[in-house]
Amino acid sequence: MFSLLSLLMLQSAGNATCGRSKFKAGRSNARRKDTKNAKGIEMMTCTHGVIKGMASLAHAETYKHTHLQQLKSVESGATFFCNDVVCKFKPFCEKIALMFPERKDFQRAAIAQKWFLSRFHGRAHSWDCRVLHFGHWLNGAADFLGEEQEQLFAIQGRRAATSKHMSLSARRDDVSQAAFYSNESKDMAHPQYLVKCYLTRQLTRADLPCILESLKFRARSVRDKIFASSWELQQLQTEIEGEAHMMQILKAKNDKCLDSNKARTRNRKEMRKSRKTIDKCVALLFSKFKVVVTEKEIESGMFSWNLNGSNTVAEDYDLIDDWMLSLRYAEAIELNKNEMAMFIRSCDRLVDGLDGQIQQRKIDREKMYAPESLLSVSLDLLQRLEISRLLKTINDATDLFEKVVDGFTYEDEGFLDRVEEGEAEELLFDAGDDDDSNSTSDIDDSDLSSEEEQDSEDADC
């Protein structure tokens, strides 16, 4: 299947561009490098940096590799799929679904998830692409930036260099062992991380849906449209405002972020491209509609048609950007409460599963009148040690959560089942009144006592 995609999906280098940027990593095809057994590593993580999948790149990172990772994320029930060039990866998935109508997993992958453009990589995209694809503008995304994976890959990425000359089996073992070790360290620090997030996410703001829809309408009016003399007044004004906004961003980047002459020179080239687009629009605006745009207006971002009270693209963008971040922070508070509960419940479920395996082996031995083997005794010992560790983790995490969340408790046995069946969004982000947000403030003593009895029974086992 992968080879078939390589033959059918050959495209030009132009499919890796968005606005003024040209992406080096994301593309549909890649030049082969035969001097090495492996070119690199592609990783997929959740928003907490837990590794969910890894792929060894024989040539270079392509959309085909990302598509295979996305299929795994769809199977796991992920609501969002984040990618640095999601504006180009989305059409790729849709095209794959059309080319292989018999593959139901391809059809589902094209429509099952919300496409999430990462926060800082999105700065390299055009302004209209950011309006349409920015992940923190999506309901339910909480405060995740889409850059969490970069923190992990800054450490794990060196595995590509240290293992590229290994044999295939040794490389697989080395990289897999590193992934398991990283995930284990994440599990140990997860309760403290959730508490830290809960204490820092306290921002809420009123909604601004009308401005958001207006900004999206203006973005669609110029998105992927070739500049022509047939453009209407509103399109020209929107393009001028948007490119002036991009020039301000590039200028701020040049002044504050870039620390080398080479980088600043490249950035100034991008500024000149935006200025060239503005000059074309200004000339057409004057010749067709007799509207004059001055140099001062371009530098300030405020134009004569904004004097009637209408906001510029830059003003609406900054306003909606702050509002969306505030909404994501509000969602993150409730999300953290549920993640705390899900962490306890998942550990509790592991304890039940391990204890069930121990009891099942005991029953099997009694039925067969067989003596205990060394393998069976070893498994029992290891699983009992793991149960003890998990019970300690549950107790420590519960004590920690109760200190920061009034009336903390975790859900019934079917909670994780409902989340895994795709009901996570309505469970975690149910739009209710204020009373719903305080529903966890009352502690049911009977529920707590029953949980303590269950923990003690597991400890006895």
C-alpha positions, -999 to 999 in steps of 0.1 A, spaced: 0 0 0 28 24 9 46 17 -24 13 22 -43 9 56 -27 44 65 -37 36 58 -74 2 75 -74 8 106 -53 38 121 -71 33 159 -70 54 190 -77 73 209 -50 46 235 -51 23 214 -29 45 222 1 39 260 1 16 281 22 16 319 18 53 331 19 66 299 34 82 269 18 83 238 39 113 215 38 98 185 57 62 180 46 57 169 10 41 141 -11 74 129 -25 110 129 -14 144 125 -30 159 92 -21 191 89 0 207 55 -4 238 62 17 221 55 50 199 27 63 176 53 79 171 90 73 154 99 105 125 92 129 89 103 128 70 104 161 34 108 172 26 118 207 -5 129 227 -7 164 241 10 153 273 41 141 253 34 104 257 47 85 226 19 68 207 38 58 176 72 59 159 83 53 123 117 49 109 122 70 77 141 52 50 142 83 28 126 115 42 95 127 60 65 127 36 27 130 39 25 92 34 44 86 67 21 111 84 -10 94 70 0 61 85 4 78 119 -30 95 115 -47 62 108 -34 50 143 -47 82 159 -82 77 144 -82 41 157 -74 54 192 -103 79 191 -84 111 190 -105 142 183 -78 164 169 -49 157 146 -21 183 147 4 188 120 28 216 111 14 217 75 -21 205 81 -35 229 55 -16 207 29 -20 174 46 -58 177 48 -62 178 10 -38 148 8 -60 127 31 -91 137 11 -74 127 -22 -63 94 -7 -99 87 4 -111 93 -32 -84 71 -47 -92 41 -24 -130 41 -19 -128 5 -7 -107 14 23 -131 24 50 -103 35 73 -91 60 47 -127 74 44 -130 78 81 -95 94 85 -105 121 60 -136 133 81 -133 118 116 -109 144 132 -106 181 135 -75 195 117 -52 213 141 -25 237 130 2 241 157 6 275 173 42 285 166 46 266 133 14 283 122 32 317 124 50 307 92 17 303 74 -3 330 57 -28 349 78 -59 334 61 -45 299 67 -41 307 104 -77 320 106 -91 288 90 -68 262 106 -53 274 139 -59 247 165 -65 270 195 -94 285 176 -112 251 177 -138 243 204 -126 216 228 -89 221 221 -83 235 256 -49 253 258 -28 228 238 -5 245 214 3 216 191 40 221 199 41 196 229 57 170 207 86 193 199 97 193 236 99 155 235 115 153 201 143 177 212 155 147 233 143 117 213 153 132 180 190 124 186 181 87 184 180 91 147 217 101 146 229 76 172 211 46 157 213 52 119 242 28 114 227 0 135 211 -31 121 173 -29 116 165 -51 146 190 -34 169 177 0 159 141 -11 165 150 -24 200 170 7 209 144 32 198 115 12 214 133 9 247 139 47 247 102 52 240 91 29 269 115 46 292 102 81 283 66 70 287 73 56 321 89 88 333 58 107 320 35 84 341 54 91 373 52 129 369 17 130 355 -2 138 387 20 167 396 17 180 360 -21 179 361 -21 198 394 2 225 380 -19 229 350 -51 232 370 -37 259 392 -25 281 363 -56 278 340 -81 304 354 -88 328 325 -124 332 311 -138 358 286 -171 365 269 -177 352 234 -172 371 202 -189 348 176 -199 376 151 -164 390 148 -151 355 143 -175 346 115 -168 380 98 -130 373 100 -134 339 85 -156 353 57 -129 378 48 -102 351 50 -122 329 26 -127 358 2 -90 359 -6 -79 324 3 -63 305 -27 -76 332 -52 -52 345 -78 -49 383 -78 -67 397 -108 -82 430 -120 -117 414 -114 -113 416 -76 -140 436 -59 -135 465 -35 -139 444 -3 -114 418 -16 -88 444 -23 -93 461 11 -91 427 29 -59 417 11 -42 451 18 -52 449 55 -40 412 57 -6 418 40 0 450 61 -7 428 92 18 402 79 44 430 74 40 441 110 45 405 122 76 401 101 90 434 112 85 424 149 101 391 142 131 408 126 135 431 156 129 407 184 135 371 173 162 369 146 198 369 158 218 366 126 222 387 95 214 358 73 181 352 90 172 389 90 180 391 53 157 362 45 130 378 66 133 411 48 128 393 15 95 380 28 86 416 38 94 428 3 70 401 -12 42 413 11 49 449 1 48 440 -36 14 424 -31 2 456 -13 15 478 -41 -4 458 -67 -36 460 -47 -32 497 -40 -27 505 -77 -58 485 -87 -78 500 -59 -70 535 -71 -75 528 -108 -108 509 -104 -124 526 -73 -104 559 -70 -95 550 -34 -61 564 -22 -39 545 2 -10 564 18 23 551 31 14 561 66 -18 540 65 2 510 53 28 514 82 1 519 108 -24 493 95 -53 518 98 -69 528 65 -94 554 54 -122 529 50 -118 520 87 -129 555 99 -165 544 98 -159 522 128 -151 489 111 -121 470 124 -90 460 104 -80 424 99 -51 430 124 -75 443 151 -100 415 146 -73 389 144 -56 400 177 -90 402 194 -102 368 183 -68 353 190 -69 364 226 -106 354 230 -99 319 216 -70 314 240 -92 325 269 -119 299 258 -93 272 256 -80 280 291 -116 278 304 -120 244 288 -87 233 301 -98 238 337 -126 213 333 -104 191 312 -78 189 340 -105 178 365 -115 149 342 -79 140 334 -72 136 371 -102 113 374 -92 94 343 -57 89 356 -69 73 388 -95 52 370 -69 40 345 -45 29 372 -74 12 391 -83 -7 359 -48 -19 355 -48 -32 391 -80 -51 384 -66 -66 352 -34 -77 368 -52 -92 398 -76 -110 375 -46 -126 357 -31 -138 390 -65 -153 401 -70 -170 367 -37 -187 368 -45 -199 403 -78 -214 391 -61 -230 361 -36 -247 383 -63 -260 407 -83 -275 378 -53 -292 363 -38 -303 396 -5 -290 384 23 -277 406 35 -242 404 61 -237 377 90 -212 380 75 -191 352 41 -190 369 56 -180 403 77 -153 385 47 -138 368 28 -137 400 56 -120 418 61 -94 391 24 -86 388 20 -83 426 49 -59 426 33 -39 399 0 -39 417 17 -25 448 33 2 428 0 12 412 -18 12 445 8 35 459 5 57 428 -33 58 432 -31 68 469 -4 94 464 -22 109 434 -56 110 452 -41 127 482 -24 153 459 -56 159 439 -77 163 470 -55 191 482 -61 213 451 -96 203 440 -124 206 465 -144 174 467 -123 156 442 -136 121 432 -134 100 402 -161 86 380 -178 52 380 -164 21 362 -181 29 329 -165 64 326 -134 53 306 -155 30 285 -177 59 274 -146 80 267 -131 53 245 -163 49 226 -161 85 213 -182 103 239 -153 122 253 -163 156 239 -197 157 254 -184 142 287 -156 167 291 -171 198 275 -208 195 282 -223 230 278 -243 233 310 -251 261 335 -228 272 363 -242 246 386 -227 218 365 -192 232 370 -196 228 407 -211 194 406 -179 178 420 -178 199 451 -200 176 472 -183 144 485 -203 112 488 -189 95 519 -203 62 508 -186 64 475 -152 72 491 -155 44 516 -164 19 489 -133 30 469 -111 27 500 -125 -9 506 -117 -18 470 -82 -5 473 -77 -25 505 -90 -57 489 -66 -52 460 -37 -46 484 -46 -79 502 -43 -97 469 
